[in-house]
Amino acid sequence: MLGTYYYHEIIRKTIIAFGTLFNDIHIRHQDQSGNDISDLKVPLAYGPSQKFLAKVTQQPDLNKPIQITMPRISFEMTSIQYDPTRKSSLVQTFKTCEDGTKAKKVFMPVPYNIGFELNILSKLNDDSLQILEQILPYFQPHFNLTIDLVDSIGEKRDIPIILESVNFQDDYEGNFDTRRALIHTLSFTAKTYLFGPIADTSDGLIRKVQVDLYTSTDIATAKREMRYTVTPKALEDKNNDGVINQLDHALLQPGDNFGFDEEWTMFSDGKEYSPTRQIDLP
């Protein structure tokens, strides 16, 4: 079973969607009269906070014309863990269509939690607080993101992004020439799903719907009195034999233009239909 190649890019899409949440955050500085004198879009990058702190400590000369920009937001994926609380049946499947024409057989996805860490680095406390107040109100404690998990079957799901914790660190050590770094660390969990390989199949397509009606609500003794049956009907000659008949009905595929044949049948024999054996039982 292992070794069948497939790649739905679900983890990659989840990382991108998570980062997109924080790619348009601004901070503003005001003068003594309360007028805005600057509006800065906070840079966002993927990577651990230690990477950016290392760049700060490696530039001790504050008079250099080019230094790392602060404030700055960084994020990274920290963990992937199976979530047994959202587990479904191992053998349960569902059918879907690709481009409305080809049937696909899909096993139920496997629930996984992806951990993220978001770091806010700044040298001014007010800058950090401005960024925090633009993030925290949206998580109560989760925020739903709609992600197109599997493009080939159009599988879109709302993925909850849960805020787990907020921690603070003031990295201000050394002499007065050392640049200060305030670090707020926000931990998140994304409750996503991973899909396995998707196979082409024509099995399991619903080609007949049958409903039995009863005159009693006592399911132990009630017998069917009326049956309603619906089957798809071809509207064109699928096999090019000059007529439209049952042979054409059997060739219908998802996405075809078709109608329905409806039939009502009355019964007085007191029999009961067995869905597993697909016969009437006395």
PyRosetta script that sets phi, psi and omega in degrees:
from pyrosetta import init, pose_from_sequence

init()
pose = pose_from_sequence("MLGTYYYHEIIRKTIIAFGTLFNDIHIRHQDQSGNDISDLKVPLAYGPSQKFLAKVTQQPDLNKPIQITMPRISFEMTSIQYDPTRKSSLVQTFKTCEDGTKAKKVFMPVPYNIGFELNILSKLNDDSLQILEQILPYFQPHFNLTIDLVDSIGEKRDIPIILESVNFQDDYEGNFDTRRALIHTLSFTAKTYLFGPIADTSDGLIRKVQVDLYTSTDIATAKREMRYTVTPKALEDKNNDGVINQLDHALLQPGDNFGFDEEWTMFSDGKEYSPTRQIDLP")
pose.set_psi(1, -47.1)
pose.set_omega(1, 176.6)
pose.set_phi(2, -68.0)
pose.set_psi(2, 143.7)
pose.set_omega(2, -178.2)
pose.set_phi(3, 112.5)
pose.set_psi(3, -12.6)
pose.set_omega(3, 174.8)
pose.set_phi(4, -75.2)
pose.set_psi(4, 117.5)
pose.set_omega(4, -174.0)
pose.set_phi(5, -75.4)
pose.set_psi(5, 132.9)
pose.set_omega(5, 169.9)
pose.set_phi(6, -160.9)
pose.set_psi(6, 152.1)
pose.set_omega(6, 179.7)
pose.set_phi(7, -155.5)
pose.set_psi(7, 105.8)
pose.set_omega(7, -178.6)
pose.set_phi(8, -92.7)
pose.set_psi(8, -5.7)
pose.set_omega(8, 179.3)
pose.set_phi(9, 61.1)
pose.set_psi(9, 30.7)
pose.set_omega(9, -175.6)
pose.set_phi(10, -67.5)
pose.set_psi(10, -45.5)
pose.set_omega(10, -179.5)
pose.set_phi(11, -64.9)
pose.set_psi(11, -41.9)
pose.set_omega(11, 178.7)
pose.set_phi(12, -62.4)
pose.set_psi(12, -43.4)
pose.set_omega(12, 178.9)
pose.set_phi(13, -64.0)
pose.set_psi(13, -37.1)
pose.set_omega(13, 179.5)
pose.set_phi(14, -66.7)
pose.set_psi(14, -40.8)
pose.set_omega(14, 178.1)
pose.set_phi(15, -62.9)
pose.set_psi(15, -45.1)
pose.set_omega(15, -179.6)
pose.set_phi(16, -63.9)
pose.set_psi(16, -43.5)
pose.set_omega(16, -179.5)
pose.set_phi(17, -63.5)
pose.set_psi(17, -39.1)
pose.set_omega(17, 178.7)
pose.set_phi(18, -63.8)
pose.set_psi(18, -46.2)
pose.set_omega(18, -179.9)
pose.set_phi(19, -64.5)
pose.set_psi(19, -33.2)
pose.set_omega(19, -178.8)
pose.set_phi(20, -63.1)
pose.set_psi(20, -26.0)
pose.set_omega(20, 178.6)
pose.set_phi(21, -58.9)
pose.set_psi(21, -29.4)
pose.set_omega(21, -169.8)
pose.set_phi(22, -117.3)
pose.set_psi(22, 19.4)
pose.set_omega(22, -174.5)
pose.set_phi(23, -93.9)
pose.set_psi(23, 9.4)
pose.set_omega(23, 179.7)
pose.set_phi(24, -139.6)
pose.set_psi(24, 46.8)
pose.set_omega(24, 179.1)
pose.set_phi(25, -100.3)
pose.set_psi(25, 134.4)
pose.set_omega(25, -177.4)
pose.set_phi(26, -121.0)
pose.set_psi(26, 154.5)
pose.set_omega(26, 168.7)
pose.set_phi(27, -125.8)
pose.set_psi(27, 152.6)
pose.set_omega(27, -179.8)
pose.set_phi(28, -130.4)
pose.set_psi(28, 145.6)
pose.set_omega(28, 175.6)
pose.set_phi(29, -116.6)
pose.set_psi(29, 142.9)
pose.set_omega(29, -176.8)
pose.set_phi(30, -123.4)
pose.set_psi(30, 156.3)
pose.set_omega(30, 175.3)
pose.set_phi(31, -87.3)
pose.set_psi(31, -173.7)
pose.set_omega(31, -176.5)
pose.set_phi(32, -66.0)
pose.set_psi(32, -20.8)
pose.set_omega(32, 179.7)
pose.set_phi(33, -89.2)
pose.set_psi(33, -0.5)
pose.set_omega(33, -179.0)
pose.set_phi(34, 84.9)
pose.set_psi(34, 13.7)
pose.set_omega(34, 178.4)
pose.set_phi(35, -90.4)
pose.set_psi(35, 139.7)
pose.set_omega(35, 178.4)
pose.set_phi(36, -69.0)
pose.set_psi(36, 127.1)
pose.set_omega(36, 178.0)
pose.set_phi(37, -111.8)
pose.set_psi(37, -12.3)
pose.set_omega(37, 176.8)
pose.set_phi(38, -157.2)
pose.set_psi(38, 148.4)
pose.set_omega(38, 176.2)
pose.set_phi(39, -135.2)
pose.set_psi(39, 112.8)
pose.set_omega(39, -174.1)
pose.set_phi(40, -116.9)
pose.set_psi(40, 127.4)
pose.set_omega(40, 171.9)
pose.set_phi(41, -81.0)
pose.set_psi(41, 125.2)
pose.set_omega(41, -174.8)
pose.set_phi(42, -73.8)
pose.set_psi(42, 122.9)
pose.set_omega(42, 179.0)
pose.set_phi(43, -63.2)
pose.set_psi(43, 145.1)
pose.set_omega(43, 179.5)
pose.set_phi(44, -125.6)
pose.set_psi(44, 134.1)
pose.set_omega(44, 179.8)
pose.set_phi(45, -145.8)
pose.set_psi(45, 155.0)
pose.set_omega(45, 177.2)
pose.set_phi(46, -91.8)
pose.set_psi(46, 127.4)
pose.set_omega(46, 177.8)
pose.set_phi(47, 154.1)
pose.set_psi(47, 164.9)
pose.set_omega(47, -179.7)
pose.set_phi(48, -74.5)
pose.set_psi(48, 154.9)
pose.set_omega(48, 179.9)
pose.set_phi(49, -64.1)
pose.set_psi(49, -30.3)
pose.set_omega(49, -179.2)
pose.set_phi(50, -61.1)
pose.set_psi(50, -30.1)
pose.set_omega(50, 179.8)
pose.set_phi(51, -63.5)
pose.set_psi(51, -42.9)
pose.set_omega(51, -177.9)
pose.set_phi(52, -78.8)
pose.set_psi(52, -32.4)
pose.set_omega(52, 175.5)
pose.set_phi(53, -65.4)
pose.set_psi(53, -35.2)
pose.set_omega(53, 177.9)
pose.set_phi(54, -62.7)
pose.set_psi(54, -38.3)
pose.set_omega(54, 177.9)
pose.set_phi(55, -65.3)
pose.set_psi(55, -34.2)
pose.set_omega(55, 179.0)
pose.set_phi(56, -67.9)
pose.set_psi(56, -47.1)
pose.set_omega(56, -176.6)
pose.set_phi(57, -70.2)
pose.set_psi(57, -23.8)
pose.set_omega(57, 178.7)
pose.set_phi(58, -81.6)
pose.set_psi(58, -0.9)
pose.set_omega(58, 179.1)
pose.set_phi(59, -122.9)
pose.set_psi(59, 71.6)
pose.set_omega(59, -175.8)
pose.set_phi(60, -71.8)
pose.set_psi(60, -21.9)
pose.set_omega(60, -178.1)
pose.set_phi(61, -81.1)
pose.set_psi(61, 106.7)
pose.set_omega(61, -177.6)
pose.set_phi(62, -74.9)
pose.set_psi(62, -7.4)
pose.set_omega(62, -179.8)
pose.set_phi(63, -89.3)
pose.set_psi(63, -1.8)
pose.set_omega(63, 177.8)
pose.set_phi(64, -65.1)
pose.set_psi(64, 138.9)
pose.set_omega(64, -177.8)
pose.set_phi(65, -68.5)
pose.set_psi(65, -23.1)
pose.set_omega(65, -177.1)
pose.set_phi(66, -123.4)
pose.set_psi(66, 121.4)
pose.set_omega(66, 175.9)
pose.set_phi(67, -140.2)
pose.set_psi(67, 168.4)
pose.set_omega(67, 178.4)
pose.set_phi(68, -64.4)
pose.set_psi(68, 136.5)
pose.set_omega(68, -176.1)
pose.set_phi(69, -77.6)
pose.set_psi(69, 131.0)
pose.set_omega(69, 172.6)
pose.set_phi(70, -132.6)
pose.set_psi(70, 137.5)
pose.set_omega(70, 11.8)
pose.set_phi(71, -76.0)
pose.set_psi(71, 162.7)
pose.set_omega(71, -178.3)
pose.set_phi(72, -152.6)
pose.set_psi(72, 148.2)
pose.set_omega(72, 176.3)
pose.set_phi(73, -117.0)
pose.set_psi(73, 131.3)
pose.set_omega(73, 174.1)
pose.set_phi(74, -126.6)
pose.set_psi(74, 151.5)
pose.set_omega(74, 177.1)
pose.set_phi(75, -144.2)
pose.set_psi(75, 157.7)
pose.set_omega(75, 177.8)
pose.set_phi(76, -156.5)
pose.set_psi(76, 154.1)
pose.set_omega(76, 173.5)
pose.set_phi(77, -81.2)
pose.set_psi(77, 130.9)
pose.set_omega(77, -174.8)
pose.set_phi(78, -112.4)
pose.set_psi(78, -21.1)
pose.set_omega(78, -176.9)
pose.set_phi(79, -162.3)
pose.set_psi(79, 156.9)
pose.set_omega(79, 170.4)
pose.set_phi(80, -134.5)
pose.set_psi(80, 122.2)
pose.set_omega(80, -174.1)
pose.set_phi(81, -138.7)
pose.set_psi(81, 135.5)
pose.set_omega(81, 177.6)
pose.set_phi(82, -65.5)
pose.set_psi(82, 139.8)
pose.set_omega(82, -178.8)
pose.set_phi(83, -111.4)
pose.set_psi(83, 97.9)
pose.set_omega(83, -177.0)
pose.set_phi(84, -70.1)
pose.set_psi(84, -18.2)
pose.set_omega(84, -178.6)
pose.set_phi(85, -70.3)
pose.set_psi(85, -19.1)
pose.set_omega(85, 179.6)
pose.set_phi(86, -109.5)
pose.set_psi(86, 18.1)
pose.set_omega(86, -176.7)
pose.set_phi(87, -66.5)
pose.set_psi(87, 140.0)
pose.set_omega(87, 173.7)
pose.set_phi(88, -118.3)
pose.set_psi(88, 179.9)
pose.set_omega(88, -177.8)
pose.set_phi(89, -61.1)
pose.set_psi(89, 140.9)
pose.set_omega(89, -179.0)
pose.set_phi(90, -69.2)
pose.set_psi(90, -26.8)
pose.set_omega(90, -174.6)
pose.set_phi(91, -107.9)
pose.set_psi(91, 0.7)
pose.set_omega(91, -178.7)
pose.set_phi(92, -71.8)
pose.set_psi(92, 134.6)
pose.set_omega(92, -179.8)
pose.set_phi(93, -130.6)
pose.set_psi(93, 166.8)
pose.set_omega(93, 171.3)
pose.set_phi(94, -143.3)
pose.set_psi(94, 157.7)
pose.set_omega(94, -177.7)
pose.set_phi(95, -103.2)
pose.set_psi(95, 144.2)
pose.set_omega(95, 176.1)
pose.set_phi(96, -147.3)
pose.set_psi(96, 177.8)
pose.set_omega(96, -175.9)
pose.set_phi(97, -125.7)
pose.set_psi(97, 144.9)
pose.set_omega(97, 173.2)
pose.set_phi(98, -102.6)
pose.set_psi(98, 118.8)
pose.set_omega(98, -178.5)
pose.set_phi(99, 58.8)
pose.set_psi(99, 21.7)
pose.set_omega(99, 177.3)
pose.set_phi(100, 72.3)
pose.set_psi(100, 10.3)
pose.set_omega(100, -175.4)
pose.set_phi(101, -124.7)
pose.set_psi(101, -37.5)
pose.set_omega(101, -172.8)
pose.set_phi(102, -111.5)
pose.set_psi(102, 126.2)
pose.set_omega(102, -179.0)
pose.set_phi(103, -76.3)
pose.set_psi(103, 142.4)
pose.set_omega(103, 178.9)
pose.set_phi(104, -126.0)
pose.set_psi(104, 143.0)
pose.set_omega(104, 175.2)
pose.set_phi(105, -105.4)
pose.set_psi(105, 123.5)
pose.set_omega(105, -173.7)
pose.set_phi(106, -127.0)
pose.set_psi(106, 127.4)
pose.set_omega(106, 172.3)
pose.set_phi(107, -76.5)
pose.set_psi(107, 151.9)
pose.set_omega(107, 179.4)
pose.set_phi(108, -58.9)
pose.set_psi(108, 139.8)
pose.set_omega(108, -176.9)
pose.set_phi(109, -69.4)
pose.set_psi(109, 161.9)
pose.set_omega(109, -179.2)
pose.set_phi(110, -101.0)
pose.set_psi(110, 127.1)
pose.set_omega(110, -177.1)
pose.set_phi(111, -77.7)
pose.set_psi(111, 129.9)
pose.set_omega(111, 176.0)
pose.set_phi(112, -134.8)
pose.set_psi(112, 145.5)
pose.set_omega(112, 174.1)
pose.set_phi(113, -103.0)
pose.set_psi(113, 126.6)
pose.set_omega(113, 178.3)
pose.set_phi(114, -107.9)
pose.set_psi(114, 122.1)
pose.set_omega(114, -179.5)
pose.set_phi(115, -88.2)
pose.set_psi(115, 138.6)
pose.set_omega(115, 177.5)
pose.set_phi(116, -128.4)
pose.set_psi(116, 151.2)
pose.set_omega(116, 174.5)
pose.set_phi(117, -127.3)
pose.set_psi(117, 124.9)
pose.set_omega(117, 179.2)
pose.set_phi(118, -111.0)
pose.set_psi(118, 126.2)
pose.set_omega(118, -178.3)
pose.set_phi(119, -116.0)
pose.set_psi(119, 129.3)
pose.set_omega(119, 176.5)
pose.set_phi(120, -107.7)
pose.set_psi(120, 115.1)
pose.set_omega(120, -178.8)
pose.set_phi(121, -110.1)
pose.set_psi(121, 129.4)
pose.set_omega(121, 178.5)
pose.set_phi(122, -152.6)
pose.set_psi(122, 163.4)
pose.set_omega(122, 175.9)
pose.set_phi(123, -104.2)
pose.set_psi(123, -11.4)
pose.set_omega(123, 177.5)
pose.set_phi(124, -117.5)
pose.set_psi(124, 135.0)
pose.set_omega(124, -178.7)
pose.set_phi(125, -63.6)
pose.set_psi(125, -36.9)
pose.set_omega(125, -178.5)
pose.set_phi(126, -64.9)
pose.set_psi(126, -34.5)
pose.set_omega(126, 177.1)
pose.set_phi(127, -62.3)
pose.set_psi(127, -43.8)
pose.set_omega(127, 179.4)
pose.set_phi(128, -63.5)
pose.set_psi(128, -41.5)
pose.set_omega(128, -178.2)
pose.set_phi(129, -67.2)
pose.set_psi(129, -36.1)
pose.set_omega(129, 176.4)
pose.set_phi(130, -61.7)
pose.set_psi(130, -42.1)
pose.set_omega(130, -179.2)
pose.set_phi(131, -68.3)
pose.set_psi(131, -44.3)
pose.set_omega(131, -179.3)
pose.set_phi(132, -59.4)
pose.set_psi(132, -43.0)
pose.set_omega(132, -176.8)
pose.set_phi(133, -70.7)
pose.set_psi(133, -14.2)
pose.set_omega(133, 174.8)
pose.set_phi(134, -90.7)
pose.set_psi(134, -4.8)
pose.set_omega(134, -178.6)
pose.set_phi(135, -112.1)
pose.set_psi(135, -52.0)
pose.set_omega(135, -169.1)
pose.set_phi(136, -59.2)
pose.set_psi(136, -40.1)
pose.set_omega(136, -176.4)
pose.set_phi(137, -62.4)
pose.set_psi(137, -19.7)
pose.set_omega(137, -177.8)
pose.set_phi(138, -81.2)
pose.set_psi(138, -14.1)
pose.set_omega(138, -176.2)
pose.set_phi(139, -110.6)
pose.set_psi(139, 111.7)
pose.set_omega(139, -174.3)
pose.set_phi(140, -130.2)
pose.set_psi(140, 53.7)
pose.set_omega(140, -5.7)
pose.set_phi(141, -94.6)
pose.set_psi(141, 13.2)
pose.set_omega(141, -176.9)
pose.set_phi(142, -124.8)
pose.set_psi(142, 160.8)
pose.set_omega(142, 176.4)
pose.set_phi(143, -134.4)
pose.set_psi(143, 128.3)
pose.set_omega(143, -175.9)
pose.set_phi(144, -87.5)
pose.set_psi(144, 132.5)
pose.set_omega(144, 174.6)
pose.set_phi(145, -116.1)
pose.set_psi(145, 131.4)
pose.set_omega(145, 175.5)
pose.set_phi(146, -89.8)
pose.set_psi(146, 119.8)
pose.set_omega(146, -176.4)
pose.set_phi(147, -123.9)
pose.set_psi(147, 134.2)
pose.set_omega(147, 175.6)
pose.set_phi(148, -80.9)
pose.set_psi(148, 91.6)
pose.set_omega(148, -171.9)
pose.set_phi(149, -68.5)
pose.set_psi(149, -44.2)
pose.set_omega(149, -177.7)
pose.set_phi(150, -130.6)
pose.set_psi(150, 108.1)
pose.set_omega(150, -176.1)
pose.set_phi(151, -63.9)
pose.set_psi(151, -37.7)
pose.set_omega(151, -171.3)
pose.set_phi(152, -65.8)
pose.set_psi(152, -25.0)
pose.set_omega(152, 179.6)
pose.set_phi(153, -116.6)
pose.set_psi(153, 5.5)
pose.set_omega(153, 178.7)
pose.set_phi(154, 64.4)
pose.set_psi(154, 35.3)
pose.set_omega(154, -177.6)
pose.set_phi(155, -84.8)
pose.set_psi(155, 105.5)
pose.set_omega(155, 177.2)
pose.set_phi(156, -112.1)
pose.set_psi(156, 137.8)
pose.set_omega(156, -179.9)
pose.set_phi(157, -139.4)
pose.set_psi(157, 150.3)
pose.set_omega(157, 173.5)
pose.set_phi(158, -83.8)
pose.set_psi(158, 117.8)
pose.set_omega(158, -178.4)
pose.set_phi(159, -103.5)
pose.set_psi(159, 115.2)
pose.set_omega(159, 177.7)
pose.set_phi(160, -71.0)
pose.set_psi(160, 130.2)
pose.set_omega(160, 172.5)
pose.set_phi(161, -105.3)
pose.set_psi(161, 110.9)
pose.set_omega(161, -172.5)
pose.set_phi(162, -102.4)
pose.set_psi(162, 128.4)
pose.set_omega(162, 174.1)
pose.set_phi(163, -81.9)
pose.set_psi(163, 116.1)
pose.set_omega(163, -175.9)
pose.set_phi(164, -91.0)
pose.set_psi(164, -41.9)
pose.set_omega(164, -176.1)
pose.set_phi(165, -162.3)
pose.set_psi(165, 161.0)
pose.set_omega(165, 175.4)
pose.set_phi(166, -132.0)
pose.set_psi(166, 123.5)
pose.set_omega(166, -179.6)
pose.set_phi(167, -122.6)
pose.set_psi(167, 157.2)
pose.set_omega(167, -175.1)
pose.set_phi(168, -131.2)
pose.set_psi(168, 141.5)
pose.set_omega(168, 178.0)
pose.set_phi(169, -144.6)
pose.set_psi(169, 132.3)
pose.set_omega(169, 177.0)
pose.set_phi(170, -108.3)
pose.set_psi(170, 100.0)
pose.set_omega(170, -176.1)
pose.set_phi(171, -89.0)
pose.set_psi(171, 80.2)
pose.set_omega(171, -174.0)
pose.set_phi(172, -130.9)
pose.set_psi(172, 81.2)
pose.set_omega(172, -177.3)
pose.set_phi(173, -124.6)
pose.set_psi(173, 159.1)
pose.set_omega(173, 177.5)
pose.set_phi(174, 96.5)
pose.set_psi(174, -160.7)
pose.set_omega(174, -176.6)
pose.set_phi(175, -85.1)
pose.set_psi(175, -173.9)
pose.set_omega(175, -175.4)
pose.set_phi(176, -73.8)
pose.set_psi(176, -12.6)
pose.set_omega(176, 177.8)
pose.set_phi(177, -82.9)
pose.set_psi(177, -10.1)
pose.set_omega(177, -178.5)
pose.set_phi(178, -77.7)
pose.set_psi(178, 131.3)
pose.set_omega(178, 179.6)
pose.set_phi(179, -72.3)
pose.set_psi(179, 135.5)
pose.set_omega(179, 179.5)
pose.set_phi(180, -78.5)
pose.set_psi(180, 145.2)
pose.set_omega(180, 177.5)
pose.set_phi(181, -136.9)
pose.set_psi(181, 109.1)
pose.set_omega(181, 172.7)
pose.set_phi(182, -89.6)
pose.set_psi(182, 130.1)
pose.set_omega(182, -175.4)
pose.set_phi(183, -125.4)
pose.set_psi(183, 120.3)
pose.set_omega(183, 170.4)
pose.set_phi(184, -107.7)
pose.set_psi(184, 125.0)
pose.set_omega(184, -177.8)
pose.set_phi(185, -111.8)
pose.set_psi(185, 121.0)
pose.set_omega(185, 179.0)
pose.set_phi(186, -111.1)
pose.set_psi(186, 127.7)
pose.set_omega(186, 179.7)
pose.set_phi(187, -103.5)
pose.set_psi(187, 132.1)
pose.set_omega(187, -177.7)
pose.set_phi(188, -127.5)
pose.set_psi(188, 157.6)
pose.set_omega(188, 172.3)
pose.set_phi(189, -130.4)
pose.set_psi(189, 126.8)
pose.set_omega(189, 176.7)
pose.set_phi(190, -103.4)
pose.set_psi(190, 120.6)
pose.set_omega(190, -178.3)
pose.set_phi(191, -93.2)
pose.set_psi(191, 88.8)
pose.set_omega(191, -175.6)
pose.set_phi(192, -107.5)
pose.set_psi(192, -176.6)
pose.set_omega(192, -179.7)
pose.set_phi(193, -133.4)
pose.set_psi(193, 142.3)
pose.set_omega(193, 176.5)
pose.set_phi(194, -111.8)
pose.set_psi(194, 130.1)
pose.set_omega(194, 179.9)
pose.set_phi(195, -100.4)
pose.set_psi(195, 145.0)
pose.set_omega(195, 174.9)
pose.set_phi(196, -86.2)
pose.set_psi(196, -164.6)
pose.set_omega(196, 179.0)
pose.set_phi(197, -64.6)
pose.set_psi(197, 147.6)
pose.set_omega(197, -178.7)
pose.set_phi(198, -113.5)
pose.set_psi(198, 125.5)
pose.set_omega(198, -173.7)
pose.set_phi(199, -108.2)
pose.set_psi(199, 147.1)
pose.set_omega(199, 171.9)
pose.set_phi(200, -73.9)
pose.set_psi(200, 139.1)
pose.set_omega(200, 179.2)
pose.set_phi(201, -156.5)
pose.set_psi(201, 149.8)
pose.set_omega(201, 172.0)
pose.set_phi(202, -114.8)
pose.set_psi(202, 0.2)
pose.set_omega(202, 179.3)
pose.set_phi(203, -77.4)
pose.set_psi(203, 148.3)
pose.set_omega(203, 173.1)
pose.set_phi(204, 83.5)
pose.set_psi(204, 3.4)
pose.set_omega(204, 176.4)
pose.set_phi(205, -67.9)
pose.set_psi(205, 136.8)
pose.set_omega(205, -178.8)
pose.set_phi(206, -77.8)
pose.set_psi(206, 110.4)
pose.set_omega(206, -179.9)
pose.set_phi(207, -113.4)
pose.set_psi(207, -0.2)
pose.set_omega(207, 178.4)
pose.set_phi(208, -157.1)
pose.set_psi(208, 133.8)
pose.set_omega(208, 175.3)
pose.set_phi(209, -120.8)
pose.set_psi(209, 129.2)
pose.set_omega(209, -176.8)
pose.set_phi(210, -130.9)
pose.set_psi(210, 128.4)
pose.set_omega(210, 179.6)
pose.set_phi(211, -126.3)
pose.set_psi(211, 125.0)
pose.set_omega(211, 175.1)
pose.set_phi(212, -99.4)
pose.set_psi(212, 134.0)
pose.set_omega(212, -178.9)
pose.set_phi(213, -107.8)
pose.set_psi(213, 143.1)
pose.set_omega(213, -176.6)
pose.set_phi(214, -123.4)
pose.set_psi(214, 156.1)
pose.set_omega(214, 177.5)
pose.set_phi(215, -100.2)
pose.set_psi(215, 1.6)
pose.set_omega(215, 179.5)
pose.set_phi(216, -132.3)
pose.set_psi(216, 147.1)
pose.set_omega(216, 177.8)
pose.set_phi(217, -93.1)
pose.set_psi(217, 1.6)
pose.set_omega(217, 177.7)
pose.set_phi(218, -82.5)
pose.set_psi(218, 99.7)
pose.set_omega(218, -173.2)
pose.set_phi(219, -68.8)
pose.set_psi(219, -16.7)
pose.set_omega(219, -178.9)
pose.set_phi(220, -77.2)
pose.set_psi(220, -32.7)
pose.set_omega(220, -175.3)
pose.set_phi(221, -118.5)
pose.set_psi(221, -10.1)
pose.set_omega(221, -175.2)
pose.set_phi(222, -66.7)
pose.set_psi(222, 140.8)
pose.set_omega(222, 175.7)
pose.set_phi(223, -118.7)
pose.set_psi(223, 149.6)
pose.set_omega(223, -177.4)
pose.set_phi(224, -66.6)
pose.set_psi(224, 143.4)
pose.set_omega(224, 178.3)
pose.set_phi(225, -117.2)
pose.set_psi(225, -26.8)
pose.set_omega(225, -176.5)
pose.set_phi(226, -149.2)
pose.set_psi(226, 145.8)
pose.set_omega(226, -179.6)
pose.set_phi(227, -129.5)
pose.set_psi(227, 133.0)
pose.set_omega(227, 177.8)
pose.set_phi(228, -114.5)
pose.set_psi(228, 125.3)
pose.set_omega(228, -176.0)
pose.set_phi(229, -125.2)
pose.set_psi(229, 135.0)
pose.set_omega(229, 178.2)
pose.set_phi(230, -129.3)
pose.set_psi(230, 131.2)
pose.set_omega(230, 176.0)
pose.set_phi(231, -132.8)
pose.set_psi(231, 148.8)
pose.set_omega(231, 178.5)
pose.set_phi(232, -70.0)
pose.set_psi(232, 146.5)
pose.set_omega(232, -178.6)
pose.set_phi(233, -126.3)
pose.set_psi(233, 125.3)
pose.set_omega(233, 178.8)
pose.set_phi(234, -68.4)
pose.set_psi(234, 141.6)
pose.set_omega(234, 178.1)
pose.set_phi(235, -104.9)
pose.set_psi(235, 1.5)
pose.set_omega(235, 178.1)
pose.set_phi(236, -144.2)
pose.set_psi(236, 162.5)
pose.set_omega(236, -177.5)
pose.set_phi(237, -78.1)
pose.set_psi(237, 98.9)
pose.set_omega(237, -174.4)
pose.set_phi(238, -74.9)
pose.set_psi(238, -31.2)
pose.set_omega(238, -177.2)
pose.set_phi(239, -105.1)
pose.set_psi(239, 7.6)
pose.set_omega(239, 174.4)
pose.set_phi(240, 56.1)
pose.set_psi(240, 42.3)
pose.set_omega(240, 177.4)
pose.set_phi(241, -103.9)
pose.set_psi(241, 6.8)
pose.set_omega(241, 175.6)
pose.set_phi(242, 93.2)
pose.set_psi(242, -9.1)
pose.set_omega(242, 179.5)
pose.set_phi(243, -135.5)
pose.set_psi(243, 156.8)
pose.set_omega(243, 175.1)
pose.set_phi(244, -108.8)
pose.set_psi(244, 112.9)
pose.set_omega(244, -176.7)
pose.set_phi(245, -143.7)
pose.set_psi(245, -161.7)
pose.set_omega(245, -177.3)
pose.set_phi(246, -60.0)
pose.set_psi(246, -30.5)
pose.set_omega(246, 179.0)
pose.set_phi(247, -63.5)
pose.set_psi(247, -36.8)
pose.set_omega(247, 177.5)
pose.set_phi(248, -72.8)
pose.set_psi(248, -36.1)
pose.set_omega(248, 179.0)
pose.set_phi(249, -60.1)
pose.set_psi(249, -37.7)
pose.set_omega(249, -177.1)
pose.set_phi(250, -71.5)
pose.set_psi(250, -16.5)
pose.set_omega(250, -177.9)
pose.set_phi(251, -93.2)
pose.set_psi(251, 1.1)
pose.set_omega(251, -179.4)
pose.set_phi(252, -63.9)
pose.set_psi(252, 141.2)
pose.set_omega(252, 178.5)
pose.set_phi(253, -126.6)
pose.set_psi(253, 160.1)
pose.set_omega(253, 176.4)
pose.set_phi(254, -55.8)
pose.set_psi(254, 134.9)
pose.set_omega(254, -178.8)
pose.set_phi(255, 97.8)
pose.set_psi(255, -14.9)
pose.set_omega(255, 177.5)
pose.set_phi(256, -71.6)
pose.set_psi(256, 155.1)
pose.set_omega(256, 174.1)
pose.set_phi(257, -85.5)
pose.set_psi(257, 116.5)
pose.set_omega(257, -175.9)
pose.set_phi(258, -145.0)
pose.set_psi(258, 163.6)
pose.set_omega(258, 175.9)
pose.set_phi(259, -114.0)
pose.set_psi(259, -157.3)
pose.set_omega(259, -177.9)
pose.set_phi(260, -138.1)
pose.set_psi(260, 143.8)
pose.set_omega(260, 167.6)
pose.set_phi(261, -102.0)
pose.set_psi(261, 125.5)
pose.set_omega(261, -179.4)
pose.set_phi(262, -114.9)
pose.set_psi(262, 142.0)
pose.set_omega(262, -178.5)
pose.set_phi(263, -143.2)
pose.set_psi(263, 131.3)
pose.set_omega(263, 174.4)
pose.set_phi(264, -109.2)
pose.set_psi(264, 133.1)
pose.set_omega(264, -179.9)
pose.set_phi(265, -129.9)
pose.set_psi(265, 131.8)
pose.set_omega(265, 178.1)
pose.set_phi(266, -97.3)
pose.set_psi(266, 143.2)
pose.set_omega(266, -179.5)
pose.set_phi(267, -130.6)
pose.set_psi(267, 146.3)
pose.set_omega(267, 173.8)
pose.set_phi(268, -137.3)
pose.set_psi(268, 14.6)
pose.set_omega(268, -177.0)
pose.set_phi(269, -88.3)
pose.set_psi(269, -8.8)
pose.set_omega(269, 177.4)
pose.set_phi(270, 71.5)
pose.set_psi(270, 17.0)
pose.set_omega(270, -179.6)
pose.set_phi(271, -82.6)
pose.set_psi(271, 167.7)
pose.set_omega(271, 179.8)
pose.set_phi(272, -128.4)
pose.set_psi(272, 136.9)
pose.set_omega(272, -177.0)
pose.set_phi(273, -85.8)
pose.set_psi(273, 135.3)
pose.set_omega(273, 177.6)
pose.set_phi(274, -101.5)
pose.set_psi(274, 109.9)
pose.set_omega(274, -179.3)
pose.set_phi(275, -63.3)
pose.set_psi(275, -32.1)
pose.set_omega(275, -177.8)
pose.set_phi(276, -74.1)
pose.set_psi(276, -42.2)
pose.set_omega(276, 179.3)
pose.set_phi(277, -90.5)
pose.set_psi(277, -14.1)
pose.set_omega(277, 178.5)
pose.set_phi(278, 57.1)
pose.set_psi(278, 42.4)
pose.set_omega(278, 176.7)
pose.set_phi(279, -139.6)
pose.set_psi(279, 162.3)
pose.set_omega(279, 174.6)
pose.set_phi(280, -84.8)
pose.set_psi(280, 128.8)
pose.set_omega(280, 180.0)
pose.set_phi(281, -102.4)
pose.set_psi(281, 140.8)
pose.set_omega(281, 178.7)
pose.set_phi(282, -70.8)
pose.dump_pdb("model.pdb")
